[in-house]
Amino acid sequence: MDRRGKFYILSFVDGSNFSDQSPAAHIRNPIPNMTLFRRFLSLALAASLITVATAQEAKIKIATVDMQELFKQYHRTNEAQKQINVERSGIQKDNNERLARIRELETNLGNLKKQIEDPSINETKKQALFKDWQMQQQEGIALDRERREFLQRRNQALNEKMVQRMKVILEDIRKLVEEQAKTDNYDYVFDKSGLSTSQVPFLLYTKDATDITAGLLTDLNKDAPEESATPEEKGADEEAAPAPEPSE
């Protein structure tokens, strides 16, 4: 029993809970009251023993897992990153082709400006050159605007695609963690890589917790193709970095 329970029992011992009966009533019939008290005391002690035994038997079983490490070292993550890098390289190639046309127009505009400023060229010729300069300038502005919109649109679509792939991978990992927890009868599994908004780990200390990261990582990569081996499995010290987004 808790402390409040003990005090509750003690209140029967000093008779405070019999205040609704007169002193004379206690004197006239003391045996029934004492019998009632003894029965209650027996029940209270039995309940206390049962509670202690239940608490000892119901020991919480806790495990920890590094979700960030599982995600980083999962072979499907590496495969998805490779595909994203290929698609991002294609966007960069298209962007470079558009930039090449814009650079060509900029060169032409520079040459036209020099001719317009040449004092040896007559006014009629200058007006024709100026008209050509204006047309190419407008074309360059339109091409650069279209290029930027293309770049933004393609990058946004690729990022959304990448997020969806990552969600699928994380769900695979989560399901495996849940299955392992059920198999090993864990009450709670905490992600020790989780951070709060202030970048402080949520899990600072756990007593008698089992880290199941290594075993889960082995299960995740048991069907991995050899070329998809993780950096650690290849003995590399550096992790693969994602390809940079095409610049504007």
TABEL-V533864 format. One record per residue. D_LAST is the distance of its C-alpha to the last C-alpha in whole Angstrom. Layout:
BEGIN
D_LAST, D_LAST
END
This chain:
BEGIN
71, 68, 70, 70, 72, 75, 75, 76, 79, 80, 81, 83, 85, 86, 87, 84, 83, 86, 87, 87, 91, 94, 95, 98, 96, 95, 99, 100, 98, 96, 96, 93, 91, 91, 91, 88, 86, 87, 85, 82, 82, 82, 79, 77, 78, 77, 74, 73, 73, 71, 68, 68, 69, 66, 64, 64, 64, 61, 59, 55, 53, 49, 47, 43, 40, 37, 34, 31, 33, 34, 31, 29, 32, 32, 32, 30, 28, 27, 27, 25, 22, 23, 22, 19, 18, 19, 17, 14, 14, 15, 11, 10, 12, 12, 8, 10, 13, 11, 9, 13, 14, 12, 13, 17, 17, 16, 19, 21, 21, 22, 25, 26, 26, 28, 31, 31, 32, 34, 38, 39, 38, 40, 39, 39, 36, 34, 34, 33, 30, 29, 29, 27, 24, 24, 23, 21, 19, 19, 18, 15, 14, 15, 13, 10, 11, 12, 9, 7, 10, 10, 8, 9, 13, 12, 11, 14, 16, 16, 16, 19, 21, 21, 22, 25, 26, 26, 28, 31, 31, 32, 34, 36, 36, 38, 40, 41, 42, 44, 46, 46, 47, 50, 51, 52, 53, 51, 51, 47, 44, 42, 38, 39, 35, 34, 33, 34, 32, 33, 32, 35, 37, 39, 41, 43, 46, 48, 51, 53, 49, 48, 45, 44, 41, 42, 44, 41, 39, 42, 42, 38, 38, 41, 40, 37, 36, 37, 33, 32, 34, 32, 32, 35, 37, 35, 36, 33, 32, 28, 27, 24, 21, 18, 15, 12, 9, 7, 4, 0
END
